Amino acid sequence: MTYKVIYTDSYIKRATKFLKKHPDLISQYGKTLKILERNPEHPSLRLHQLKGRLKKLHSVSINISYRITLEFYFKDKEIILVNVGHHDDIY
């Protein structure tokens, strides 16, 4: 059971900027996206719904400091990537 991961133009710009700034995370970032596509509820991703002004979004972990925020549609099996960055910057 795979999910469709959707890369919006605005997300691609954010991710490109993020990866240029953090080339050491390219491997972890890629692994995170592969796991997300195969099994968004995999424990290593620590998928959780956000609260407050971001309550319509979910978040997964790249590592202890960096996150990807996303719109997650269980029913349609779609994941729309929204933002990527340091925990403190994207929340």
Helices and strands as residue ranges (DSSP letters): E 4-7, H 9-21, G 23-25, H 26-38, G 43-45, E 48-49, G 52-54, E 58-61, E 66-73, E 78-86, H 87-90
